[in-house]
Amino acid sequence: MSADDRNLTLRTLDVLEALCGYAASGATNSELAKATHTSAPNITRAMAQLIEKGWARKDEQTGRFFPKPDFTRLAFRVMADFDRITRRYDDMRRSMTGQ
């Protein structure tokens, strides 16, 4: 991966992180630029990547960007994995202690 590709990847992840803080209201290009300390053209490129991945969308009427359910479901997948492990350990504890 070239340095430019790495920078775009990291910048895109920074934009995604900032976008999550605007899940209810959406964010403008300039709000995301300010939140990530980057330029509007960099936000445009990052958002194009996130939209292509299916993790963000742009409201064409307002121009605001929002995270999409495909991205927000990732948090639920993480929690489900922790729940699965917790149940497993709870079952092991009960089987060893009789409680």
N, C-alpha and C positions, 0 to 999 in steps of 0.2 A: 504494500500500500504506500503510495507516495505521500509526501508531507502535505500536499494540498488536499488529497482525499481524506487523510487523517484529520486535518483541520475542519473540513466540511462535516465529517462525521461527528466530531466533538461539538461543533457549533450547532448542528442539528439536534443533538441530544440536549444541549443547553436550552435551545428554543422549545423543545418538547417539555422539558422540566418547567420552564416559565409558563408555557401554555396551560399546563395543569392548574395553575393558580387562577386561571380565567375560565374554568370549565362551565360555570353558570352564565357568565355574561359575555364570554368570547373576548378576544383580544384583537386590537388593530395591529397592523404592521409596525407602526411607530411605538405602540406600547410594548411589543415584544422586543423591538430594537433597544428601547430604553432599559428594559428588564435584563437583557443579556449583554448590554454594553457593546453592541455591534451596529452595523449599518442596515438601513432598510433593504438594500439589494441582497445583503447576506440573509436577511429574514425571508425574503422572497424565495431564494434558492433553498433554504432549509424547509420552508413550508411546502414547496413543490415536492421535496423528498418525502415529507410526512404524509402529504395527500396521496402521493403515488403508493406509499406503503399501506394506506388505508387507516392511518392512525390520527388523521386530522381532516377537517373539512373547512371550506370557506363558505360563509353565508353570502350569496351573491347580492342580496338586497342591501346588507349592511357593510359588507367587506370584512366582517369580523371572522376570526378563526376560532374553531372549537376542537377539542379532542373528540375523537369518535369512539363509539363503544368498543371497537376492536382493540383499541389501546387500553381503555379503562378496564376491560375484562382481565388484563394481565395481572392487575392487583388482586383480583378475586382468585385467580389461579394460584398466586403465591400464598394467599391465606388458606386456600383449600389444601395445599400441600402441607402447611404447618398443622392444620386440623387433622389431616391423615396421620402425621407422625405423632401428634399428641395422643390420638386415640390408640395408636399402636403401643405407645409407652404406658398408657393407662391400663390397657389390657394385660401387658406384661407384668405390671405392678400388682394388679389384682390376682393374676395367676400365681404369683410368688408369695403374696401376703395373705391371700384369702379374703381380701377386703373389696 
